[in-house]
Amino acid sequence: MPDFNDLTLLPFCVGLTLLGLIGSWFAWRRRGVAAGTRGVAWSLLPVSLYLTGLLELVWDVVRSTVSWITHLIFSPTVWAGVALFGVSVVLYVVSGVARGRGGNQKAEKSQKAQKKPASPAGELTATGPEPASATTAKAAKPSKGKAKQQDSSEFDEIEDILKRHGIN
C-alpha cells in the first residue's frame, strides 16, 4: 500500500475544498442558507485535516484496517481462531440452556442440602409450616407469678420473634 505523501495530498485536499465550496455556493442559491452553510462546513474539512496533521492519522488508520481485513480473509490461522471463538460461544449458550432445564440436578441437590438453613419453629417454609416445639409453646405462655417475670418473658418472646426474622 502506498505511503503518506505530503506533496500529493496537499493539492488533492485543496482541490476537494474548492470543489466543495463551488457546490456549496450552488446549494446556497438553490436550497437556502442552511444547506449552503452546511456545504461550506464539509468543504473545509479536507484542508483542516491536512493542516492539523490528522489526515496522516486517518490515512494510517485506513491503511492498517485494510491490512488487517486482508490478513483476516486470507489467513487460515485467523479463521481457526474465529471458529474456536464461535464454538466457545455456542458451548456457553448450551450450558445456560442445560442449567435452566435442570441438567445439573445432582450437584444442585447436594448444594441445597448443604446450604439449607434451619428455619425456626412455626415459620412458614417452602414445604409448609413446621410444628411449633413444646419449648416455644411454653415460652409463649406467660408464667404466673411476679409482674417482673411476666415483663421479662414478654420481652424474651419479642426478642425471639425479631431474631427469627433476622432483626437484632
C-alpha positions in Angstrom: 0.0 0.0 0.0 1.3 3.5 -0.8 2.8 5.6 2.0 1.5 9.0 3.1 2.9 11.7 0.8 2.7 15.4 1.7 3.3 16.7 -1.8 0.4 14.8 -3.4 -2.1 15.2 -0.6 -2.0 19.0 -0.3 -3.1 19.7 -3.8 -5.7 16.9 -3.5 -7.1 18.4 -0.3 -7.2 22.0 -1.8 -8.9 20.6 -4.9 -11.6 18.9 -2.8 -12.1 22.0 -0.7 -12.5 24.2 -3.9 -15.0 21.7 -5.4 -16.9 21.6 -2.1 -17.0 25.4 -2.0 -18.4 25.7 -5.5 -21.0 23.1 -4.7 -21.9 24.9 -1.5 -22.4 28.1 -3.5 -24.9 26.4 -5.8 -26.6 24.8 -2.8 -26.8 28.2 -1.1 -28.6 29.6 -4.1 -31.0 26.7 -4.7 -31.8 25.4 -1.2 -31.1 28.3 1.1 -28.7 29.4 3.7 -28.7 26.3 5.9 -27.7 24.0 3.0 -25.0 26.3 1.8 -23.5 26.7 5.3 -23.5 23.0 5.8 -21.8 22.6 2.5 -19.1 25.1 3.4 -18.5 23.2 6.7 -18.0 19.9 4.9 -15.8 21.6 2.3 -13.3 23.0 4.8 -12.7 19.6 6.4 -10.0 18.2 3.9 -7.7 21.2 4.3 -8.3 21.4 8.0 -7.4 17.7 8.4 -4.2 18.3 6.3 -3.1 21.4 8.3 -3.6 19.8 11.7 -1.9 16.5 10.8 -5.0 14.4 11.3 -5.1 13.4 7.7 -1.9 11.4 8.2 -3.6 9.7 11.2 -6.7 8.9 9.2 -4.5 7.6 6.4 -2.7 5.3 8.8 -5.9 4.0 10.4 -7.4 3.2 7.0 -4.2 1.5 5.8 -4.0 -0.6 9.0 -7.7 -1.5 8.8 -7.4 -2.6 5.2 -4.3 -4.6 6.0 -6.0 -6.3 9.0 -9.0 -7.2 6.9 -7.0 -8.7 4.1 -5.0 -10.7 6.7 -8.2 -11.9 8.2 -9.7 -13.0 4.9 -6.7 -14.9 3.6 -5.2 -16.4 6.8 -6.3 -19.9 7.8 -4.9 -19.4 11.3 -7.2 -16.4 11.9 -10.2 -18.4 10.6 -9.3 -21.2 13.1 -9.3 -18.6 15.9 -12.7 -17.3 14.7 -14.1 -20.9 14.6 -12.9 -21.6 18.1 -14.5 -18.3 19.3 -17.8 -19.4 17.8 -17.5 -22.9 19.4 -16.9 -21.3 22.8 -20.0 -19.0 22.4 -22.2 -22.0 21.4 -21.0 -24.1 24.3 -21.6 -21.2 26.7 -25.2 -20.8 25.4 -25.8 -24.6 25.5 -24.6 -24.8 29.2 -27.0 -22.0 30.1 -29.9 -23.8 28.4 -29.0 -27.1 30.1 -28.7 -25.4 33.5 -32.2 -23.8 33.0 -33.7 -27.3 32.3 -32.1 -28.9 35.3 -29.2 -30.7 33.7 -27.1 -30.4 36.8 -29.6 -31.8 39.3 -27.3 -33.9 41.4 -24.9 -31.1 42.2 -27.8 -28.7 42.8 -29.5 -31.2 45.3 -26.2 -31.6 47.2 -25.7 -27.9 47.3 -29.3 -27.3 48.5 -28.9 -29.9 51.2 -25.7 -28.3 52.5 -27.0 -24.7 52.3 -30.5 -25.3 53.6 -30.9 -23.0 56.6 -32.7 -24.3 59.7 -36.0 -22.4 59.9 -37.3 -21.6 63.3 -40.3 -23.5 64.6 -43.7 -22.2 63.5 -42.3 -20.3 60.5 -43.7 -20.9 57.0 -41.2 -22.7 54.7 -41.4 -23.9 51.1 -42.6 -27.3 52.4 -45.2 -25.9 54.7 -45.3 -24.7 58.3 -43.2 -26.7 60.8 -44.9 -27.6 64.0 -44.1 -25.5 67.0 -42.0 -27.2 69.6 -43.0 -27.6 73.2 -40.4 -25.3 74.4 -41.6 -22.5 72.2 -45.1 -23.0 73.3 -44.0 -22.8 77.0 -42.1 -19.7 76.3 -45.1 -18.1 74.6 -47.3 -18.6 77.7 -46.8 -16.0 80.4 -45.8 -17.6 83.7 -47.9 -16.9 86.7 -46.2 -15.1 89.4 -44.5 -11.8 89.8 -45.1 -9.0 87.3 -41.3 -8.7 86.7 -41.2 -12.3 85.4 -44.1 -11.6 83.1 -42.5 -8.5 81.7 -39.2 -10.3 81.0 -40.9 -13.2 79.3 -42.8 -10.9 77.0 -39.5 -9.2 76.1 -37.9 -12.5 75.6 -40.8 -13.5 73.3 -40.5 -10.3 71.3 -36.7 -10.7 71.1 -37.2 -14.3 69.8 -39.5 -13.1 67.1 -37.1 -10.4 66.0 -34.2 -12.9 65.8 -36.3 -15.3 63.7 -36.8 -12.5 61.2 -33.2 -11.5 61.2 -33.7 -8.3 63.1 -31.2 -7.9 66.0 
